[in-house]
C-alpha cells in the first residue's frame, strides 16, 4: 500500500501543518501525563467506563506517529 503525497497551496499547507502540530502536541501531552501519573495501572475508570490503560496509551502514541509522518513526508507545498 503506497501512501500518496498531498500537494497543497502554501496557505493551506501552513494551516494543515499547524493543525497537525496542535494534534501531535496535545497527544504527546496526554501520553506524558498518562505515563507520569497512571503508569502500570491495569484499568482506568473514566465517566463510569473501564478502559484498558495500555490500549488508551497506544492510541495516543499512534496519533503522534501518524501525525509526525504526515507532517514530514505526506504534506507537500504546490509550487
Biopython code that builds the backbone (N, CA, C, O; Angstrom):
import numpy as np
from Bio.PDB.StructureBuilder import StructureBuilder

atoms = [
    (1, "UNK", "N", (0.848, -1.175, 0.000)),
    (1, "UNK", "CA", (0.000, 0.000, 0.000)),
    (1, "UNK", "C", (0.894, 1.239, 0.000)),
    (1, "UNK", "O", (1.684, 1.449, 0.921)),
    (2, "UNK", "N", (0.762, 2.035, -1.023)),
    (2, "UNK", "CA", (1.576, 3.239, -1.135)),
    (2, "UNK", "C", (0.758, 4.447, -0.695)),
    (2, "UNK", "O", (-0.396, 4.610, -1.091)),
    (3, "UNK", "N", (1.361, 5.274, 0.113)),
    (3, "UNK", "CA", (0.694, 6.484, 0.584)),
    (3, "UNK", "C", (1.051, 7.624, -0.359)),
    (3, "UNK", "O", (2.225, 7.942, -0.552)),
    (4, "UNK", "N", (0.041, 8.224, -0.933)),
    (4, "UNK", "CA", (0.252, 9.326, -1.869)),
    (4, "UNK", "C", (0.559, 10.612, -1.109)),
    (4, "UNK", "O", (0.096, 10.821, 0.013)),
    (5, "UNK", "N", (1.345, 11.459, -1.743)),
    (5, "UNK", "CA", (1.621, 12.767, -1.153)),
    (5, "UNK", "C", (0.453, 13.704, -1.421)),
    (5, "UNK", "O", (-0.242, 13.584, -2.430)),
    (6, "UNK", "N", (0.252, 14.632, -0.507)),
    (6, "UNK", "CA", (-0.792, 15.641, -0.653)),
    (6, "UNK", "C", (-0.108, 16.951, -1.017)),
    (6, "UNK", "O", (0.724, 17.447, -0.257)),
    (7, "UNK", "N", (-0.448, 17.515, -2.167)),
    (7, "UNK", "CA", (0.122, 18.790, -2.594)),
    (7, "UNK", "C", (-0.897, 19.891, -2.345)),
    (7, "UNK", "O", (-1.994, 19.869, -2.902)),
    (8, "UNK", "N", (-0.531, 20.851, -1.507)),
    (8, "UNK", "CA", (-1.429, 21.936, -1.126)),
    (8, "UNK", "C", (-0.803, 23.276, -1.468)),
    (8, "UNK", "O", (0.412, 23.384, -1.637)),
    (9, "UNK", "N", (-1.643, 24.293, -1.568)),
    (9, "UNK", "CA", (-1.129, 25.650, -1.749)),
    (9, "UNK", "C", (-0.385, 26.055, -0.476)),
    (9, "UNK", "O", (-0.598, 25.446, 0.573)),
    (10, "UNK", "N", (0.479, 27.063, -0.541)),
    (10, "UNK", "CA", (1.267, 27.433, 0.644)),
    (10, "UNK", "C", (0.424, 27.761, 1.877)),
    (10, "UNK", "O", (0.781, 27.359, 2.984)),
    (11, "UNK", "N", (-0.672, 28.474, 1.709)),
    (11, "UNK", "CA", (-1.501, 28.833, 2.872)),
    (11, "UNK", "C", (-2.197, 27.603, 3.430)),
    (11, "UNK", "O", (-2.239, 27.415, 4.646)),
    (12, "UNK", "N", (-2.744, 26.759, 2.554)),
    (12, "UNK", "CA", (-3.418, 25.539, 3.009)),
    (12, "UNK", "C", (-2.429, 24.591, 3.681)),
    (12, "UNK", "O", (-2.759, 23.958, 4.684)),
    (13, "UNK", "N", (-1.212, 24.491, 3.131)),
    (13, "UNK", "CA", (-0.198, 23.628, 3.743)),
    (13, "UNK", "C", (0.191, 24.155, 5.122)),
    (13, "UNK", "O", (0.380, 23.373, 6.053)),
    (14, "UNK", "N", (0.311, 25.466, 5.256)),
    (14, "UNK", "CA", (0.637, 26.059, 6.553)),
    (14, "UNK", "C", (-0.449, 25.747, 7.580)),
    (14, "UNK", "O", (-0.147, 25.346, 8.704)),
    (15, "UNK", "N", (-1.715, 25.931, 7.195)),
    (15, "UNK", "CA", (-2.820, 25.660, 8.123)),
    (15, "UNK", "C", (-2.912, 24.175, 8.467)),
    (15, "UNK", "O", (-3.148, 23.820, 9.622)),
    (16, "UNK", "N", (-2.727, 23.310, 7.478)),
    (16, "UNK", "CA", (-2.778, 21.871, 7.721)),
    (16, "UNK", "C", (-1.660, 21.444, 8.660)),
    (16, "UNK", "O", (-1.880, 20.644, 9.570)),
    (17, "UNK", "N", (-0.454, 21.979, 8.441)),
    (17, "UNK", "CA", (0.669, 21.647, 9.326)),
    (17, "UNK", "C", (0.457, 22.198, 10.726)),
    (17, "UNK", "O", (0.849, 21.562, 11.704)),
    (18, "UNK", "N", (-0.155, 23.366, 10.838)),
    (18, "UNK", "CA", (-0.460, 23.927, 12.154)),
    (18, "UNK", "C", (-1.431, 23.030, 12.915)),
    (18, "UNK", "O", (-1.242, 22.765, 14.102)),
    (19, "UNK", "N", (-2.468, 22.565, 12.225)),
    (19, "UNK", "CA", (-3.432, 21.663, 12.867)),
    (19, "UNK", "C", (-2.753, 20.354, 13.269)),
    (19, "UNK", "O", (-3.006, 19.839, 14.358)),
    (20, "UNK", "N", (-1.895, 19.812, 12.404)),
    (20, "UNK", "CA", (-1.174, 18.584, 12.746)),
    (20, "UNK", "C", (-0.267, 18.792, 13.952)),
    (20, "UNK", "O", (-0.197, 17.931, 14.828)),
    (21, "UNK", "N", (0.430, 19.930, 14.006)),
    (21, "UNK", "CA", (1.294, 20.203, 15.157)),
    (21, "UNK", "C", (0.495, 20.309, 16.446)),
    (21, "UNK", "O", (0.928, 19.809, 17.484)),
    (22, "UNK", "N", (-0.667, 20.955, 16.395)),
    (22, "UNK", "CA", (-1.513, 21.042, 17.584)),
    (22, "UNK", "C", (-2.000, 19.661, 18.009)),
    (22, "UNK", "O", (-2.021, 19.356, 19.201)),
    (23, "UNK", "N", (-2.389, 18.826, 17.053)),
    (23, "UNK", "CA", (-2.849, 17.475, 17.363)),
    (23, "UNK", "C", (-1.731, 16.630, 17.961)),
    (23, "UNK", "O", (-1.944, 15.928, 18.950)),
    (24, "UNK", "N", (-0.541, 16.694, 17.366)),
    (24, "UNK", "CA", (0.595, 15.930, 17.881)),
    (24, "UNK", "C", (1.012, 16.451, 19.254)),
    (24, "UNK", "O", (1.350, 15.661, 20.135)),
    (25, "UNK", "N", (0.992, 17.762, 19.446)),
    (25, "UNK", "CA", (1.339, 18.328, 20.749)),
    (25, "UNK", "C", (0.372, 17.910, 21.831)),
    (25, "UNK", "O", (0.785, 17.556, 22.935)),
    (26, "UNK", "N", (-0.921, 17.949, 21.524)),
    (26, "UNK", "CA", (-1.928, 17.537, 22.507)),
    (26, "UNK", "C", (-1.801, 16.053, 22.827)),
    (26, "UNK", "O", (-1.875, 15.655, 23.990)),
    (27, "UNK", "N", (-1.610, 15.240, 21.800)),
    (27, "UNK", "CA", (-1.497, 13.805, 22.011)),
    (27, "UNK", "C", (-0.226, 13.467, 22.789)),
    (27, "UNK", "O", (-0.241, 12.567, 23.629)),
    (28, "UNK", "N", (0.864, 14.169, 22.524)),
    (28, "UNK", "CA", (2.100, 13.955, 23.288)),
    (28, "UNK", "C", (1.913, 14.338, 24.746)),
    (28, "UNK", "O", (2.411, 13.653, 25.639)),
    (29, "UNK", "N", (1.202, 15.421, 24.991)),
    (29, "UNK", "CA", (0.910, 15.830, 26.364)),
    (29, "UNK", "C", (0.108, 14.747, 27.093)),
    (29, "UNK", "O", (0.387, 14.438, 28.251)),
    (30, "UNK", "N", (-0.887, 14.172, 26.410)),
    (30, "UNK", "CA", (-1.697, 13.118, 27.026)),
    (30, "UNK", "C", (-0.840, 11.897, 27.334)),
    (30, "UNK", "O", (-0.978, 11.303, 28.404)),
    (31, "UNK", "N", (0.046, 11.511, 26.409)),
    (31, "UNK", "CA", (0.919, 10.353, 26.637)),
    (31, "UNK", "C", (1.828, 10.600, 27.829)),
    (31, "UNK", "O", (1.961, 9.733, 28.692)),
    (32, "UNK", "N", (2.455, 11.767, 27.893)),
    (32, "UNK", "CA", (3.350, 12.074, 29.014)),
    (32, "UNK", "C", (2.578, 12.098, 30.320)),
    (32, "UNK", "O", (3.057, 11.583, 31.330)),
    (33, "UNK", "N", (1.393, 12.688, 30.317)),
    (33, "UNK", "CA", (0.572, 12.742, 31.522)),
    (33, "UNK", "C", (0.164, 11.346, 31.977)),
    (33, "UNK", "O", (0.199, 11.048, 33.171)),
    (34, "UNK", "N", (-0.222, 10.493, 31.038)),
    (34, "UNK", "CA", (-0.612, 9.129, 31.400)),
    (34, "UNK", "C", (0.552, 8.341, 31.970)),
    (34, "UNK", "O", (0.398, 7.635, 32.966)),
    (35, "UNK", "N", (1.717, 8.455, 31.344)),
    (35, "UNK", "CA", (2.878, 7.693, 31.809)),
    (35, "UNK", "C", (3.325, 8.168, 33.182)),
    (35, "UNK", "O", (3.663, 7.348, 34.037)),
    (36, "UNK", "N", (3.333, 9.467, 33.408)),
    (36, "UNK", "CA", (3.804, 10.002, 34.688)),
    (36, "UNK", "C", (2.820, 9.722, 35.814)),
    (36, "UNK", "O", (3.228, 9.331, 36.907)),
    (37, "UNK", "N", (1.539, 9.915, 35.563)),
    (37, "UNK", "CA", (0.565, 9.846, 36.651)),
    (37, "UNK", "C", (-0.100, 8.496, 36.836)),
    (37, "UNK", "O", (-0.499, 8.168, 37.953)),
    (38, "UNK", "N", (-0.234, 7.702, 35.787)),
    (38, "UNK", "CA", (-1.011, 6.476, 35.901)),
    (38, "UNK", "C", (-0.263, 5.259, 35.392)),
    (38, "UNK", "O", (-0.897, 4.292, 34.968)),
    (39, "UNK", "N", (1.040, 5.271, 35.420)),
    (39, "UNK", "CA", (1.795, 4.172, 34.822)),
    (39, "UNK", "C", (1.533, 2.861, 35.553)),
    (39, "UNK", "O", (1.530, 2.812, 36.783)),
    (40, "UNK", "N", (1.313, 1.804, 34.782)),
    (40, "UNK", "CA", (1.106, 0.428, 35.236)),
    (40, "UNK", "C", (-0.187, 0.213, 36.004)),
    (40, "UNK", "O", (-0.298, -0.776, 36.729)),
    (41, "UNK", "N", (-1.148, 1.080, 35.878)),
    (41, "UNK", "CA", (-2.463, 0.782, 36.443)),
    (41, "UNK", "C", (-3.233, 0.004, 35.388)),
    (41, "UNK", "O", (-3.392, 0.489, 34.268)),
    (42, "UNK", "N", (-3.715, -1.188, 35.717)),
    (42, "UNK", "CA", (-4.323, -2.025, 34.684)),
    (42, "UNK", "C", (-5.620, -1.468, 34.113)),
    (42, "UNK", "O", (-5.893, -1.654, 32.927)),
    (43, "UNK", "N", (-6.421, -0.794, 34.923)),
    (43, "UNK", "CA", (-7.692, -0.257, 34.442)),
    (43, "UNK", "C", (-7.819, 1.196, 34.865)),
    (43, "UNK", "O", (-7.424, 1.570, 35.970)),
    (44, "UNK", "N", (-8.361, 1.991, 33.998)),
    (44, "UNK", "CA", (-8.662, 3.380, 34.305)),
    (44, "UNK", "C", (-10.162, 3.555, 34.159)),
    (44, "UNK", "O", (-10.742, 3.132, 33.159)),
    (45, "UNK", "N", (-10.788, 4.166, 35.132)),
    (45, "UNK", "CA", (-12.229, 4.391, 35.052)),
    (45, "UNK", "C", (-12.455, 5.842, 34.666)),
    (45, "UNK", "O", (-12.018, 6.760, 35.361)),
    (46, "UNK", "N", (-13.143, 6.035, 33.551)),
    (46, "UNK", "CA", (-13.395, 7.378, 33.050)),
    (46, "UNK", "C", (-14.868, 7.452, 32.676)),
    (46, "UNK", "O", (-15.333, 6.689, 31.830)),
    (47, "UNK", "N", (-15.584, 8.341, 33.284)),
    (47, "UNK", "CA", (-17.022, 8.518, 33.064)),
    (47, "UNK", "C", (-17.796, 7.218, 33.300)),
    (47, "UNK", "O", (-18.789, 6.943, 32.628)),
    (48, "UNK", "N", (-17.327, 6.430, 34.262)),
    (48, "UNK", "CA", (-18.014, 5.191, 34.601)),
    (48, "UNK", "C", (-17.727, 4.035, 33.667)),
    (48, "UNK", "O", (-18.360, 2.985, 33.780)),
    (49, "UNK", "N", (-16.777, 4.200, 32.737)),
    (49, "UNK", "CA", (-16.444, 3.143, 31.782)),
    (49, "UNK", "C", (-15.018, 2.691, 32.059)),
    (49, "UNK", "O", (-14.117, 3.518, 32.201)),
    (50, "UNK", "N", (-14.812, 1.379, 32.135)),
    (50, "UNK", "CA", (-13.461, 0.865, 32.343)),
    (50, "UNK", "C", (-12.718, 0.847, 31.009)),
    (50, "UNK", "O", (-13.238, 0.373, 29.999)),
    (51, "UNK", "N", (-11.503, 1.369, 31.028)),
    (51, "UNK", "CA", (-10.680, 1.457, 29.822)),
    (51, "UNK", "C", (-9.366, 0.741, 30.102)),
    (51, "UNK", "O", (-8.787, 0.897, 31.177)),
    (52, "UNK", "N", (-8.902, -0.037, 29.148)),
    (52, "UNK", "CA", (-7.597, -0.663, 29.279)),
    (52, "UNK", "C", (-6.529, 0.422, 29.116)),
    (52, "UNK", "O", (-6.503, 1.125, 28.105)),
    (53, "UNK", "N", (-5.655, 0.556, 30.108)),
    (53, "UNK", "CA", (-4.673, 1.640, 30.135)),
    (53, "UNK", "C", (-3.756, 1.596, 28.916)),
    (53, "UNK", "O", (-3.510, 2.627, 28.290)),
    (54, "UNK", "N", (-3.243, 0.403, 28.572)),
    (54, "UNK", "CA", (-2.255, 0.319, 27.505)),
    (54, "UNK", "C", (-2.867, 0.574, 26.128)),
    (54, "UNK", "O", (-2.205, 1.149, 25.264)),
    (55, "UNK", "N", (-4.106, 0.162, 25.905)),
    (55, "UNK", "CA", (-4.725, 0.463, 24.610)),
    (55, "UNK", "C", (-5.010, 1.962, 24.491)),
    (55, "UNK", "O", (-4.889, 2.533, 23.408)),
    (56, "UNK", "N", (-5.385, 2.595, 25.597)),
    (56, "UNK", "CA", (-5.608, 4.046, 25.603)),
    (56, "UNK", "C", (-4.296, 4.781, 25.324)),
    (56, "UNK", "O", (-4.270, 5.750, 24.565)),
    (57, "UNK", "N", (-3.208, 4.314, 25.944)),
    (57, "UNK", "CA", (-1.894, 4.915, 25.739)),
    (57, "UNK", "C", (-1.425, 4.719, 24.296)),
    (57, "UNK", "O", (-0.930, 5.658, 23.672)),
    (58, "UNK", "N", (-1.577, 3.516, 23.768)),
    (58, "UNK", "CA", (-1.114, 3.228, 22.412)),
    (58, "UNK", "C", (-1.922, 3.994, 21.365)),
    (58, "UNK", "O", (-1.401, 4.314, 20.297)),
    (59, "UNK", "N", (-3.178, 4.286, 21.659)),
    (59, "UNK", "CA", (-3.989, 5.089, 20.733)),
    (59, "UNK", "C", (-3.362, 6.465, 20.550)),
    (59, "UNK", "O", (-3.284, 6.968, 19.429)),
    (60, "UNK", "N", (-2.918, 7.070, 21.637)),
    (60, "UNK", "CA", (-2.311, 8.399, 21.539)),
    (60, "UNK", "C", (-0.910, 8.334, 20.939)),
    (60, "UNK", "O", (-0.499, 9.260, 20.240)),
    (61, "UNK", "N", (-0.175, 7.268, 21.196)),
    (61, "UNK", "CA", (1.134, 7.100, 20.561)),
    (61, "UNK", "C", (0.960, 6.954, 19.048)),
    (61, "UNK", "O", (1.747, 7.505, 18.278)),
    (62, "UNK", "N", (-0.061, 6.217, 18.621)),
    (62, "UNK", "CA", (-0.329, 6.059, 17.187)),
    (62, "UNK", "C", (-0.687, 7.395, 16.547)),
    (62, "UNK", "O", (-0.244, 7.680, 15.434)),
    (63, "UNK", "N", (-1.480, 8.215, 17.229)),
    (63, "UNK", "CA", (-1.816, 9.546, 16.700)),
    (63, "UNK", "C", (-0.550, 10.376, 16.544)),
    (63, "UNK", "O", (-0.395, 11.089, 15.552)),
    (64, "UNK", "N", (0.361, 10.290, 17.516)),
    (64, "UNK", "CA", (1.635, 11.010, 17.420)),
    (64, "UNK", "C", (2.436, 10.566, 16.199)),
    (64, "UNK", "O", (2.898, 11.397, 15.417)),
    (65, "UNK", "N", (2.598, 9.265, 16.042)),
    (65, "UNK", "CA", (3.430, 8.757, 14.953)),
    (65, "UNK", "C", (2.827, 9.056, 13.581)),
    (65, "UNK", "O", (3.543, 9.457, 12.663)),
    (66, "UNK", "N", (1.530, 8.866, 13.439)),
    (66, "UNK", "CA", (0.878, 9.155, 12.157)),
    (66, "UNK", "C", (0.933, 10.648, 11.851)),
    (66, "UNK", "O", (1.163, 11.038, 10.706)),
    (67, "UNK", "N", (0.725, 11.483, 12.861)),
    (67, "UNK", "CA", (0.793, 12.927, 12.658)),
    (67, "UNK", "C", (2.177, 13.386, 12.243)),
    (67, "UNK", "O", (2.311, 14.212, 11.341)),
    (68, "UNK", "N", (3.210, 12.860, 12.889)),
    (68, "UNK", "CA", (4.576, 13.232, 12.516)),
    (68, "UNK", "C", (4.929, 12.734, 11.116)),
    (68, "UNK", "O", (5.592, 13.435, 10.353)),
    (69, "UNK", "N", (4.484, 11.522, 10.783)),
    (69, "UNK", "CA", (4.737, 11.001, 9.438)),
    (69, "UNK", "C", (4.080, 11.894, 8.384)),
    (69, "UNK", "O", (4.700, 12.236, 7.377)),
    (70, "UNK", "N", (2.836, 12.264, 8.623)),
    (70, "UNK", "CA", (2.150, 13.145, 7.669)),
    (70, "UNK", "C", (2.823, 14.501, 7.592)),
    (70, "UNK", "O", (2.934, 15.083, 6.513)),
    (71, "UNK", "N", (3.274, 15.007, 8.729)),
    (71, "UNK", "CA", (3.899, 16.321, 8.769)),
    (71, "UNK", "C", (5.173, 16.359, 7.931)),
    (71, "UNK", "O", (5.415, 17.329, 7.212)),
    (72, "UNK", "N", (5.986, 15.310, 8.021)),
    (72, "UNK", "CA", (7.283, 15.335, 7.356)),
    (72, "UNK", "C", (7.291, 14.719, 5.956)),
    (72, "UNK", "O", (8.091, 15.130, 5.116)),
    (73, "UNK", "N", (6.412, 13.737, 5.684)),
    (73, "UNK", "CA", (6.538, 13.001, 4.428)),
    (73, "UNK", "C", (5.333, 13.084, 3.500)),
    (73, "UNK", "O", (5.477, 12.801, 2.311)),
    (74, "UNK", "N", (4.157, 13.456, 3.985)),
    (74, "UNK", "CA", (2.964, 13.402, 3.137)),
    (74, "UNK", "C", (2.585, 14.773, 2.603)),
    (74, "UNK", "O", (2.312, 14.909, 1.410)),
    (75, "UNK", "N", (2.561, 15.788, 3.448)),
    (75, "UNK", "CA", (2.101, 17.115, 3.035)),
    (75, "UNK", "C", (3.236, 17.857, 2.332)),
    (75, "UNK", "O", (4.298, 18.080, 2.913)),
    (76, "UNK", "N", (3.004, 18.234, 1.088)),
    (76, "UNK", "CA", (3.983, 18.984, 0.301)),
    (76, "UNK", "C", (3.333, 20.259, -0.220)),
    (76, "UNK", "O", (2.112, 20.331, -0.364)),
    (77, "UNK", "N", (4.158, 21.262, -0.500)),
    (77, "UNK", "CA", (3.658, 22.547, -0.998)),
    (77, "UNK", "C", (3.684, 22.535, -2.521)),
    (77, "UNK", "O", (4.689, 22.183, -3.138)),
    (78, "UNK", "N", (2.553, 22.927, -3.116)),
    (78, "UNK", "CA", (2.453, 23.029, -4.569)),
    (78, "UNK", "C", (3.167, 24.304, -5.003)),
    (78, "UNK", "O", (2.922, 25.374, -4.446)),
    (79, "UNK", "N", (4.032, 24.197, -5.974)),
    (79, "UNK", "CA", (4.788, 25.372, -6.424)),
    (79, "UNK", "C", (4.320, 25.836, -7.767)),
    (79, "UNK", "O", (4.845, 26.814, -8.300)),
]
sb = StructureBuilder()
sb.init_structure("model")
sb.init_model(0)
sb.init_chain("A")
sb.init_seg("    ")
for serial, (resi, resn, name, xyz) in enumerate(atoms, 1):
    if name == "N":
        sb.init_residue(resn, " ", resi, " ")
    sb.init_atom(name, np.array(xyz, "f"), 0.0, 1.0, " ", f" {name:<3s}", serial, name[0])
structure = sb.get_structure()
